[in-house]
Amino acid sequence: MNAKKKLLWIKADELYPLNTGGKIRTYNMLKELKEFFDITYFTLKSDSLMPLGNMSDYSDHQVFARWKDNKKNKIKLCVDAIINCIFSNRPFVIDKYTSNEITKSLETVINNYDFDVIISDFLSLSDNLLSLEKKPGAKYIVFQHNVESYIWERHFNNASNFVARSYFKSQWQRFLSFEKNACQWFDGVIAVSKFDNDVFINEFKLKNVLGFVETGVDTQFFSMYERNPNKNNIVFLGSMDWMPNIDGIENFVRKTYPLIKKKIPDVTLTILGRNPPDKIKQLNEKDKSIHVTGTVDDVRPFLAKASVSVVPLRIGGGTRIKIFETMAAGLPVVSTTIGAEGLPVVDGEHIAIADDSEAFAEKVVEALVDVKYSDEMAKCAQNFVSNNFSWKTVTKDFVAMINQVKQ
């Protein structure tokens, strides 16, 4: 039996808890990749923190680089952002994860082991890797879960004041330059949607794009709870410490939800996701029909109680794992075009799509009132994801793309 090839997986954070789409995608793919590779997982860790969960679930070996996360210290975070704006030409989220200590740790692990494949998961730690010479015989791949510069451009387009627009424009322009140059350095780029794949080829003019992997879903896990929806209960599922989700639900509550309430006065909204900021938590104080859960151990009971799922995003990139998860749970989904961007779903068949507030409200009302229509759409979507998007299939496609690279 041939020995497994050695893979170095570089990611800024550990995967537990599985509370973001990126973590869920990486976790499920790494579990499948262990069949093909001996996996070393390189990540960052504060000295005071123990690893979360059993990392051997998704890797064979682990390497930690020392790093201090300042995200809970708002003053330090603001100071760092200002310093970045004045003294650096790189995006803040790249500077945040770049240091001599991280680079040296990465250099040591690469020099000590003969890796066949080295994968940067997201661009977060990539600048540390780019400063090193490529090791002969290794394939260097970047796994791009988003077109990062598109996210910042959409932040700029949706910003409501001069200071925010100026900041987002600066970060957008920096990321546009960094993203193109960084992606060109790698031997291969793997995207997560046809849309992103085409942007890398047609707009970035990259010659090293290997293709895209579809979003996967554990349909058995999400269909385990029998649906018993509360009448007229809307759910929004997403990490509430991610800016596009905060922007999307704020805009929905401000502009769209009141239109729905005019037609259906007893409608309720459940905002389901980790770490909501104070302005999201306080929505319940202004409107008692809104329930903000915060972090929960299991989203499935909440999904089972919902009548329809909404994805009112105006900003974002990559693909929406949460849409496939809610579909697998048997919910009808109403989304914006950006919300469903990157997913091979058909409007009116698997999902309802609308973009302006009035049209979005009409789609939600229709899904709540016409139960036969919404049940048929939900069943069609559930069968679609169950039959086509297992993590095993997705990961085999990923391995095939890696194998395209010749060394």
SULZI-V460186 format. One record per backbone hydrogen bond with DSSP energy under -0.5 kcal/mol. CO is the residue of the C=O (numbers start at 1). NH is the residue of the N-H. E is the energy in kcal/mol with one decimal. If there is no record, write none. Layout:
co:CO nh:NH e:E
co:CO nh:NH e:E
This chain:
co:5 nh:38 e:-3.0
co:6 nh:116 e:-2.1
co:6 nh:117 e:-2.0
co:7 nh:9 e:-0.6
co:7 nh:40 e:-3.0
co:8 nh:10 e:-0.6
co:8 nh:119 e:-3.1
co:9 nh:11 e:-0.6
co:9 nh:42 e:-3.1
co:10 nh:121 e:-3.0
co:12 nh:44 e:-0.8
co:17 nh:19 e:-2.1
co:20 nh:24 e:-2.4
co:21 nh:25 e:-2.5
co:22 nh:26 e:-2.5
co:23 nh:27 e:-3.0
co:24 nh:28 e:-2.1
co:25 nh:29 e:-2.0
co:26 nh:30 e:-2.9
co:27 nh:31 e:-2.1
co:28 nh:32 e:-1.2
co:29 nh:33 e:-2.7
co:30 nh:34 e:-1.6
co:32 nh:35 e:-1.5
co:33 nh:36 e:-1.7
co:33 nh:37 e:-2.4
co:36 nh:5 e:-1.0
co:37 nh:39 e:-0.7
co:38 nh:7 e:-2.6
co:39 nh:41 e:-0.5
co:39 nh:60 e:-2.0
co:39 nh:61 e:-2.1
co:40 nh:9 e:-3.2
co:40 nh:42 e:-0.6
co:41 nh:43 e:-0.5
co:41 nh:63 e:-2.8
co:42 nh:11 e:-2.5
co:43 nh:65 e:-2.5
co:45 nh:67 e:-1.2
co:46 nh:49 e:-1.6
co:51 nh:53 e:-0.5
co:53 nh:55 e:-1.0
co:54 nh:57 e:-1.9
co:55 nh:58 e:-1.4
co:55 nh:59 e:-0.9
co:61 nh:41 e:-2.9
co:63 nh:43 e:-2.4
co:65 nh:45 e:-2.3
co:67 nh:69 e:-0.5
co:68 nh:70 e:-0.6
co:70 nh:73 e:-1.5
co:72 nh:74 e:-1.0
co:73 nh:77 e:-2.5
co:74 nh:78 e:-2.3
co:75 nh:79 e:-2.4
co:76 nh:80 e:-2.6
co:77 nh:81 e:-2.1
co:78 nh:82 e:-2.3
co:79 nh:83 e:-2.6
co:80 nh:84 e:-2.3
co:81 nh:85 e:-2.2
co:82 nh:86 e:-2.0
co:83 nh:87 e:-3.0
co:84 nh:88 e:-1.7
co:91 nh:94 e:-0.9
co:91 nh:95 e:-2.3
co:92 nh:96 e:-2.7
co:94 nh:97 e:-0.8
co:95 nh:98 e:-1.7
co:99 nh:103 e:-2.3
co:100 nh:104 e:-2.6
co:101 nh:105 e:-2.1
co:102 nh:106 e:-2.3
co:103 nh:107 e:-2.6
co:104 nh:108 e:-2.4
co:105 nh:109 e:-2.0
co:106 nh:110 e:-2.1
co:107 nh:111 e:-2.2
co:108 nh:112 e:-1.8
co:109 nh:113 e:-0.9
co:113 nh:115 e:-1.5
co:116 nh:139 e:-2.4
co:117 nh:8 e:-2.7
co:118 nh:141 e:-2.9
co:119 nh:10 e:-3.1
co:119 nh:121 e:-0.7
co:120 nh:122 e:-0.8
co:120 nh:143 e:-2.8
co:123 nh:126 e:-1.6
co:123 nh:127 e:-0.5
co:125 nh:128 e:-1.0
co:125 nh:129 e:-1.0
co:126 nh:130 e:-2.7
co:127 nh:131 e:-0.9
co:129 nh:132 e:-1.7
co:134 nh:136 e:-0.5
co:135 nh:138 e:-1.8
co:138 nh:140 e:-0.5
co:139 nh:118 e:-3.3
co:139 nh:141 e:-0.6
co:140 nh:187 e:-1.9
co:140 nh:188 e:-1.3
co:141 nh:120 e:-2.7
co:142 nh:144 e:-0.8
co:142 nh:190 e:-2.4
co:143 nh:122 e:-2.4
co:143 nh:145 e:-0.9
co:146 nh:148 e:-0.9
co:147 nh:150 e:-1.0
co:147 nh:151 e:-1.2
co:148 nh:152 e:-1.6
co:149 nh:153 e:-2.1
co:150 nh:154 e:-2.3
co:151 nh:155 e:-2.0
co:152 nh:156 e:-2.2
co:153 nh:157 e:-2.4
co:154 nh:158 e:-1.5
co:155 nh:159 e:-0.9
co:156 nh:159 e:-0.8
co:161 nh:165 e:-2.5
co:162 nh:166 e:-2.5
co:163 nh:167 e:-2.3
co:164 nh:168 e:-2.8
co:165 nh:169 e:-2.2
co:166 nh:170 e:-2.0
co:167 nh:171 e:-2.4
co:168 nh:172 e:-2.4
co:169 nh:173 e:-2.5
co:170 nh:174 e:-2.2
co:171 nh:175 e:-2.6
co:172 nh:176 e:-2.4
co:173 nh:177 e:-1.6
co:174 nh:178 e:-2.7
co:175 nh:179 e:-3.2
co:176 nh:180 e:-1.5
co:177 nh:181 e:-2.0
co:178 nh:182 e:-3.1
co:179 nh:183 e:-2.4
co:180 nh:184 e:-1.7
co:181 nh:185 e:-1.1
co:182 nh:185 e:-0.6
co:182 nh:186 e:-0.8
co:183 nh:186 e:-0.5
co:188 nh:142 e:-2.2
co:189 nh:210 e:-3.0
co:189 nh:211 e:-0.8
co:190 nh:144 e:-2.6
co:191 nh:213 e:-2.3
co:193 nh:197 e:-2.5
co:194 nh:198 e:-2.6
co:195 nh:199 e:-1.9
co:196 nh:200 e:-2.4
co:197 nh:201 e:-1.7
co:198 nh:202 e:-3.3
co:198 nh:203 e:-0.5
co:199 nh:203 e:-1.9
co:199 nh:204 e:-2.2
co:200 nh:206 e:-2.4
co:208 nh:189 e:-2.0
co:211 nh:191 e:-2.6
co:217 nh:219 e:-1.3
co:218 nh:222 e:-1.8
co:219 nh:223 e:-1.4
co:221 nh:224 e:-0.8
co:230 nh:233 e:-1.5
co:232 nh:234 e:-0.6
co:232 nh:268 e:-2.4
co:233 nh:307 e:-3.2
co:233 nh:308 e:-1.4
co:234 nh:270 e:-3.0
co:235 nh:310 e:-2.5
co:236 nh:238 e:-0.5
co:236 nh:272 e:-3.2
co:239 nh:242 e:-1.1
co:240 nh:277 e:-0.7
co:241 nh:243 e:-0.5
co:242 nh:245 e:-0.9
co:242 nh:246 e:-1.9
co:243 nh:247 e:-3.0
co:244 nh:248 e:-2.2
co:245 nh:249 e:-2.5
co:246 nh:250 e:-2.2
co:247 nh:251 e:-2.3
co:248 nh:252 e:-2.0
co:249 nh:253 e:-2.7
co:250 nh:254 e:-2.1
co:251 nh:255 e:-2.6
co:251 nh:256 e:-0.7
co:252 nh:256 e:-1.3
co:252 nh:257 e:-3.2
co:256 nh:259 e:-0.6
co:256 nh:260 e:-1.6
co:257 nh:261 e:-2.4
co:258 nh:262 e:-1.4
co:259 nh:263 e:-0.9
co:260 nh:263 e:-0.5
co:260 nh:264 e:-2.9
co:264 nh:267 e:-1.8
co:268 nh:234 e:-3.1
co:269 nh:271 e:-0.5
co:269 nh:291 e:-3.2
co:270 nh:236 e:-2.8
co:270 nh:272 e:-0.8
co:271 nh:273 e:-0.7
co:271 nh:293 e:-2.2
co:271 nh:294 e:-0.6
co:272 nh:238 e:-2.2
co:274 nh:240 e:-1.4
co:277 nh:280 e:-1.2
co:277 nh:281 e:-2.3
co:278 nh:282 e:-2.4
co:280 nh:283 e:-1.5
co:281 nh:284 e:-1.0
co:282 nh:285 e:-0.7
co:282 nh:286 e:-1.1
co:283 nh:287 e:-1.7
co:287 nh:290 e:-1.8
co:289 nh:269 e:-2.4
co:291 nh:271 e:-3.1
co:291 nh:293 e:-0.6
co:294 nh:273 e:-0.6
co:299 nh:302 e:-0.6
co:299 nh:303 e:-2.1
co:300 nh:304 e:-2.5
co:301 nh:305 e:-0.9
co:303 nh:306 e:-1.2
co:304 nh:228 e:-2.0
co:305 nh:230 e:-3.2
co:307 nh:332 e:-0.6
co:308 nh:235 e:-2.3
co:309 nh:334 e:-2.7
co:311 nh:313 e:-1.0
co:311 nh:336 e:-2.1
co:313 nh:339 e:-0.5
co:319 nh:321 e:-1.0
co:320 nh:323 e:-1.0
co:320 nh:324 e:-1.2
co:321 nh:325 e:-2.2
co:322 nh:326 e:-2.4
co:323 nh:327 e:-2.3
co:324 nh:328 e:-2.6
co:325 nh:329 e:-1.5
co:326 nh:331 e:-2.5
co:327 nh:330 e:-1.6
co:332 nh:309 e:-2.7
co:333 nh:352 e:-2.4
co:334 nh:311 e:-2.4
co:335 nh:354 e:-2.1
co:336 nh:340 e:-1.6
co:338 nh:341 e:-0.9
co:340 nh:343 e:-2.0
co:343 nh:345 e:-1.9
co:345 nh:347 e:-0.5
co:346 nh:349 e:-1.9
co:346 nh:350 e:-2.4
co:346 nh:351 e:-1.3
co:351 nh:348 e:-3.7
co:352 nh:335 e:-2.8
co:356 nh:360 e:-2.6
co:357 nh:361 e:-2.5
co:358 nh:362 e:-2.0
co:359 nh:363 e:-2.0
co:360 nh:364 e:-2.1
co:361 nh:365 e:-2.7
co:362 nh:366 e:-2.4
co:363 nh:367 e:-2.1
co:364 nh:368 e:-2.0
co:365 nh:369 e:-2.7
co:366 nh:370 e:-2.7
co:369 nh:371 e:-1.4
co:370 nh:374 e:-2.2
co:371 nh:375 e:-2.8
co:372 nh:376 e:-2.1
co:373 nh:377 e:-2.1
co:374 nh:378 e:-2.5
co:375 nh:379 e:-2.5
co:376 nh:380 e:-2.2
co:377 nh:381 e:-2.3
co:378 nh:382 e:-2.5
co:379 nh:383 e:-2.3
co:380 nh:384 e:-1.9
co:381 nh:385 e:-2.4
co:382 nh:386 e:-2.1
co:383 nh:387 e:-2.1
co:384 nh:388 e:-1.0
co:385 nh:389 e:-1.9
co:389 nh:217 e:-2.0
co:390 nh:394 e:-2.0
co:391 nh:395 e:-2.4
co:392 nh:396 e:-1.9
co:393 nh:397 e:-1.7
co:394 nh:398 e:-1.6
co:395 nh:399 e:-2.4
co:396 nh:400 e:-2.0
co:397 nh:401 e:-1.7
co:398 nh:402 e:-2.0
co:399 nh:403 e:-2.3
co:400 nh:404 e:-0.5
co:401 nh:404 e:-1.1
co:401 nh:405 e:-0.6
co:402 nh:405 e:-1.4
